[in-house]
Amino acid sequence: MNVTVKFALYYLPLVMKNNNRIDRYLIVLKREDGVIVSFTNLGKYIRTYSKQSVQPITSTGREKFLYVIKFLNYCLGNYHIRCVNEITIEMIQMFLNKYALGELSEDDTARGLPTVSKCVESIRDFIINICSDKNVKMSFTKADLFKKEQVFNPKKKKMETRNVFAFDVKAIDKISGKKPIFRDITTKAFNIIMRVAYEKYPSIFMICALCAFAGLRASEALNVRREDSPYGPGIEFTYINGCVTDIRINLENEKVLRNDVINPPKIKKHRIQHVYPDFRDAFVQAYNMHMRYIEGKKYDAIVAPLCFNRDGKAMTYQDFNYHFKKMIREDVIPLFLNSDNPDLVLMGHYMNENRYGSQIFRHFFSMKVAIKTNDIAQIQYWRGDKNVESSQVYLLNKSEITQHLKQTKNDVFDFFMMNGEEQNKK
């Protein structure tokens, strides 16, 4: 009986000093039932960071591994290759074009230009590194992967001959027909969502607050530890005359918060993230509400996660996403659709007809910051973005519902009124 095998990603967490977590990945061959047939050394041909000599120890290259695995499975399934030296120029060209146009057998989704460019670069570097290995005899050389092209040098003001990647990949500038991820919410809708989270899904309430008031990604919020964590405070408050004047969230390192997670939440940009001043009051109130909720509950005291499940273990992204989607689907959308407010009814229809995710909270945060400042560097800092392009969109393409968000600070977060007036104190 023939057994079908495929290339797959194998996650290998490494625990360093002070319980810091370093993620590494390997490429393995797996059967359909998930059993690993063999480990491969193909991961050594994947450049995890860049061409620089010094690389961050936290660099994993996970996205590049996934591109390469997709390519290897294409060659395995369509050409039945038995080793990498059977890969040909034609296979590379066919895969890249099929990937760009969404014509691979396992999916039919066309990709945009940025995604295709990342895939092309990952496959190119992978193949170049294999060709550079003297122990691997390919049917082509590294020189066959490039062609000479005349390129204008603006500094020297003349045409120059350069080597460019030989493959012509056709991609779509802008994807149409694909449902966008729904992110825009009004202040009124935000207040209702947060109220529902606190009343019916309190275990994810603080994660939502970290995204909405501190601009964290959901995966980063899941890495936050308590103030009294043995591995150092995950969150710190500065007081002057009994009032909180600064809040710092430690995202400098990924800690091993639990030892049974296959794919633990990641920190996209390692940093100390300060809470935006205008959200400080709301954050403190949300934090106090959360601490009251978890008071007396058992949790893993070794790492002391800020958000944990009913077993006391740090919450996983899968757990959070499940409860978030359930909350929106079963509670929020019906609430909006049955509302007397036409804006909320419209919001309910939008959420029902489009994909939605926890990005709505960080997007809400970003829009509020963008309203307060036109400084792109400020937006990038408060959002914790690696690249300025991610922040720039909030200045260049402000949402049509921005006018709904232009309210005074005291009117924004009225969902706290259910607990009475709270001052900026802990």
N, C-alpha and C positions, 0 to 999 in steps of 0.2 A: 504494500500500500504506500502510495506516494504521500509524503508529509510536506505541506506547504510551509515554507519559512520566509520570513521577512526581516529586513534590517530594522532595528529599533533603538531607542535611546535608553541608556542605563544610567540612573542617577546614583552618584557616589558622594555622600556628604562627608566632609572631613572636619573634625573638631580640633581647633587650634587652641592656643593659650587663652585663658579667661572665657572659655566656652564659645569663642567666636567660631562661626560656621563658614567654611569655604566649600562651595559647590563645585564638583567636577563631574564630567559626563564621559561615557564610553559608548561605542557603537557595538551592539551585539546582534546576533542572529536569533530570532525567536520563532517558535512554532505558533500556530493559530491559537492554541490553548494557553499561550503566555509563557510556556516553558523555554528557558534559554538553552539554545543548542550549543552556541559557542561565543566566546568573546573575541573581538577583532582588535587590531592595532590601527585601524583606519583613522581613529581620532587624532593621531599624531600629525596627520596631514592637514588638519583644520587649524587655521590661524585664529586664535580666540580673541585677539584684540586688534592689533594693527602691526604695521611694519616697524614700529619703534623697538629699540633694543630693550628698554625697560617697560614692563607691563604690570598693571595692578594685579595683586594676588587674587583679588575678588573677581577678576574677569573670567567668565565661564564660556562665552561663545555659544550659548544654548541655541540661539536663533540660527546660527550658522550650522550647527549640528543637525537641526531639523531640516534645513534646506538640503544638506548633503544626503541625509537619510532618504528624503523624498526622491532625490536623483538616483541613488543606488537602487531603491526599490523599483523605480521606473525601468532601469537597465536590467534588473533581475527578472521582473515580470514580463517585459516585452522582448528582451533579447536573450534571456536565460544565461547571463554571464556567470561564470564560475569563479572568477577572480578579477581584480580591478584592471589588470593589464589587457583585458578583453574589451575594455571601453574604447569606443572609436569617436572620431570627430563628429560623425553623423549622429551618434547617440546624444552627444552634448547639445548639438544644434537643435535636434528634434525636441529634447526635453525642455530646453529654455523657451522655445516658441510655444509649445503646448502648455507649459506652466503659465506663461504670460497671458494666453488667450483662454485659459480655463478649460483646456481640452484633455486634461489627464483623466484617466478612467475613474479615479476615486472622487473627483469633484468636477464641477462644471462652472466654477466661479472665476471670472476674469479678474486679473489683478491690476492695480494702478501702477503708475510709473515708479514711485518710490519703492514699493514692495518688490517689483520685478528687478530693479537695480540692485537691491540687497541680495537677491537670489543669485543674480548673474555674478556679482563679486564673490560670493561665497563659493560657488561652483568653480569659478575661475581660479581662485587661490588654492582650492582643494586639488584641482587637476595639475596646476603648476608645481605644487609641492610633491605630488606623486612623480611627475616627470623629472624632478630634481633628485629623486632617490635613485642612486646608481644600481640598487638591487632590484628595481622594478623595470622591466623592459616593455614599454608601451609601443603601440603601432604607429605612434607619431611623436614628434619632439616638442619641446617647449616653444621653439620658434614657429611651429605650425599653428600655435594658438594666437599669433599676432599677425597683423598686417601693417604695412607702412602707409601713413596718411599725412597729407599736407595740412598743417595747423598753423593759424596765424598767431604769432606771439606779440601781444599788445605792448609789452615793455620794450622789446627790441624793434617793434614795428616792421616785422618781416615774417614771411612764411618759413616754417620749419618742418622737417620730416620727423615724425614721431611714430613709435610703435603703439598701436591701439588693439584692443581685443578683436579678434577676427570674426566673431559671431554677430550677425545682424539680428537682433531680437526685436520683434514688433510688440509694443505694449500700448495700452489704452491710456490716454491722458487723464480722463475722468471717467470713473465707473458710473454707469447709469442703470436703472432698473433694480438696483440693490437697495433694500430698505436701510435707511440710515439709522445709526444708533441715536435714540432719542435722548437728549440731554437738557433741553431748555425747560425750566420750570419757573413759574412765578413765585413770588414770595409767599402768597397765600397757599399755593400748592405745597411749597416747601414746609411751611408750618404744619400742615395737615399730615404730611408724610412723617415728619419727625415725631408728631404726637402719636401716630399709629405705632411707630417703631418703639417708643417708650412704653406705651400701654400694652401692646400685644407681642412685641418682639424685643424685649429689653436686653437680651444678650447681644444684639447687634447695634443697639442704640449708640453706644460710645464710638463704635467704628464709623457710623454715619456722621457723628459729630466731629471726629478727627478729620474726615474728608471735607466736611462742609465749613468748618471753622479754622482749620489749620492747613487746608489745601493738600492733605496727604492723599496718596493713592491708597486704595483699599488694602492692597498687599503690604504697603508700608505701615498702615494703621495696625495691622495684625502683628507687627514686629515690636510694637510699643510695650514696654514693661512698666510695672508699678513704680512708685517713688521709692519703695523699700526693697526693691529687688536686690538679691545678693550679688548680682553681676553689675551693680551700679544702677542709679535711678534712670528709668526710661523717660521720665518726665519730671521737670523741676519748676518750682514756682519761686519768684522773687517778690518779697513783700516790702512795702514802705508804709508805715503807719497802719499796718493791718490790712492793707489793700494790695492786691496782686498787680504788679507793674510790669512783669515779664514772665513769659511761659516758654520753656525750652524743651523740645522733644528730641531725644537722642536717637538718631538714625545713622550713627557712624559705623556700626557693625551689625551684621546679622548674627544673632545668637541662636544656639540650638534650643528652641523653646519646647520641643518634644522630640522623642527619638523614633516615632513611628510614622512620620510623614514622608510620603514618596516624593512629593513636589512641594516643599515649604514655600511660603510667601517670600517674595523678593523685595529688596529695597533698590529702586531704580537709580537713585542718586544718594550716596552716603553723605550725611550731613547732620548738623544740629539745626533743627527747624524751629524758628521762633513763631509764635502765634501772632497773626496780624493784629495790630492794636485795636482796630474797630471790632474785632471778633472776640476780644479778650473776655469781656463780660459774659457773653454767651457761652464761651468755652468753659469758663469756671463753673457756671451754673450747670452745664451738661455734665461736667466732671463730678460735681457734687451729687447730682441725681444718680449717676452711675455708681458712685461709691456707696450710696445708700442702698442701691439695688443689690450689690454684691456683698454687703456687710453680713458677716456670719457664714457666708458660703465657703465651702472648702475649695482650695485651689493648690496648684503645684507650687509650693513655697520655695523650691530650689531655684526656679527661674522667675517666679512671680509675674506672669503675664497680666496685662491690664484687662484684656478681654479673654474670657475662657468659656468653655461649654459646660454642660451640666455635670460632667465628670471631673471638672476642675482643671482640664488640660487646655493649653492654648488653642484658641479657635483656628481652624484651617480656613483657607480661602474657599474651599469647596463647601464647607458648612455655612460660611457667611453668605456666599452667593445663593445657596439653596434657600435660606431664610429670607434674603432680600427679594428674590424673584417671587417667592410665595407671598410675601407681604404686598408687593405691588399688584400681583395677579388676583389675589383673593380678597384683599382689603382696600387698597388704595383706589384701584380703577373702579370698582363698584361704588365706592364713596363719591368719587368725582362724577360718575355718570348719573347718580341719583341726586346730585346737588341742585339747589335752586339757583346757584351762581352759573351763568352761561360760560364764563371763562373756565371754570373748573370742569364743566361738562365737555367743553372743547378739549381741555387738557386730557381728560379721560379717554376721549376718542383718539387723540394723538398717541397716547401711551398704549392703547389697545391695538393700534394699527402699525406701530413701529417697534423695532428692537429697543430695549432699554437696559441700562446697567447702572451700577453704582457710580458711574462717571457723572451722573446728574448732580451729585453733591459737590464734587470738585469743580465742575463747570459753574455751579451756582456761586461758589467761592470766587472763582476766577472772574466772573462777570462783575461781582461786587467790587473786587480790587481794581478792575479795569475802569469802572465808573469813577473811582476815587483818584486814579492817577493815569496820566498818559505816558509815563516813563516805562519803557519796555524792560529795562533792567530791574525795576522794582517788581513788575509782574513776574518776571523770570525767577527772582529771588524768593518771593512769597509762595510761588507754586512749586519751587524745588525742581525746576526744569534743567536738564542738561544742555539743551539746545535752545537758542533764542527763537527759532522758528515756531516751536510749540506755543510760546507766549505771544508771539507777534499776531497770531490770528485774532486775539481778543481786542487788538487795536484796529486791525484792518477790516474785520468782519464782525462787528458787534451785532448780536442777535436782535431780531425785531422786537423781542419782548423785554429789551433793556429798560424801556420806560416803566415796566411793571416793577423792576427791581430798585428804581430810584425812590427809596423811602428813607426816612431818618433811622438812625441806629436803634433808637428805642422802640420803633414800630416793627422791626424786622423779625425778631424771634419771639413772637407772642405765645408760642406753644409752651413757654415756661410758666405762663400765668396759672396753669393748672396746679402748680406747686406753690403758688404765692410768690410775692416779690422776694427776690434774692439779690443781695448786694454782691459786689465784686470781692467777696471774701470767701475763705475756706474754713 
